[in-house]
Amino acid sequence: MDWTPWRDEFPIFGSKTYLNTCSLGPLARRVRAAQETFLDEWDAAGAAAWYDRWLDALDGLRERVARVIGASKEEIALAPSVSVALSAIASAIDPPDRPRVVLSELEFPTVAYQWAVKPRAERVFVPAEDGVRVRPEAFEAAVDGRTAVVATSHVQYTSGAIVDIARVARAARAHGALSLVDAYQATGQIPTDVHAAGVDVLVTGGLKWLLGGTGIAFLYVRRELATDLRPTIAGWFGNARQFEFDPRKFEFHGDARRFELGTTANAAVYAASAGIDLVRSIGVDRIRSRTRELVDDLAERLVDAGHEVLSPREPEARAGIVAVRMRDPAKAVRALADRGIVVDSRHDRLRVSPYFYNTPEDHERLLEALRPFRP
Ligand SMILES: Cc1ncc(COP(=O)(O)O)c(C=O)c1O
């Protein structure tokens, strides 16, 4: 497949070597066009656009998200951020006899914070043996009959390690606990079927591998749970009779929309929809094999140059994030930025995240610029 037309879809490559999708996907021409469509509709119709267009656009986005993770539309709620989506779901889970929440020490902090602020919650952090990944056996050993939730990332944001979410979900289920997956670093780049994996809850968002920009995130709640769980934070979007405007009567929406709160950022809705359409028009399977080849190429170049790669060695175990140990990673980020190369850093490492639009030539430029930072 010739990937050049896809690269041309992203103007940033005219001036930068962009290798930072794990932080923020670059802006595609068609995503910009979608935002302009939203502005045109706002301009032409004002509030009438809600009824003519925007409510349908929300539904269209729920449908798109459902397709990309193997769910149905009724299992998807929209949220302004993953943190809000997590807060809504965490508000519904507080069984008195199950105070424990099992999660790994590699989680993105916002996952852990949900339970840090719950007075009765006991957080159990599963250790990462090497700062790269957490063995599924470690999750299995940590879950017990007092566990309410087992939370894991699908792809670790600091190393790109792929987690076997089906296995973590099984471990949770075996003890009557719920599984919760933070898939922000996976959705779009890793084929996902939440039903086949047996996942109970999944959160993800639009701005990274789905190429949609800021201001929108998604919550998947398994169908039976979505009608069972009762969030203890609420807003009018979560009311089944939203447009009756009756302040006395709140009736939980009959599906995952009960976790929604208030008015959406519609520019973000349009951008996210266009980003997902772009990803789906290539196909997540194809994206995965392309990204895998790029990651192999990048990891090999880094190792050959003497760098320590803090990502799994096995190609099938790593997604599009390659972490490189550095003494001063922030300094390296700045030095690379001076040469038009965009990457970022976390803790003790540089994160380089190639996606389908990148090329081995991007890697060559990166390696050249990293020369002064060889160990
Ligand atoms: C794995 C993961 N989860 C969550 C987030 C952030 O979520 P939000 O800012 O939407 O709450 C990030 C952002 O970088 C992330 O990488």
The ligand as a Gaussian input file, in Angstrom:
#p B3LYP/6-31G(d) Opt

LIG

0 1
 C       -3.734000       6.256000      28.922000
 C       -4.319000       7.615000      29.149000
 N       -5.435000       7.739000      29.866000
 C       -5.994000       8.948000      30.091000
 C       -5.415000      10.099000      29.591000
 C       -5.987000      11.460000      29.869000
 O       -7.341000      11.505000      29.930000
 P       -8.164000      12.865000      30.069000
 O       -7.234000      14.015000      30.008000
 O       -9.118000      12.841000      28.907000
 O       -8.856000      12.780000      31.364000
 C       -4.257000       9.996000      28.830000
 C       -3.670000      11.242000      28.291000
 O       -2.600000      11.436000      27.958000
 C       -3.683000       8.729000      28.613000
 O       -2.553000       8.608000      27.933000

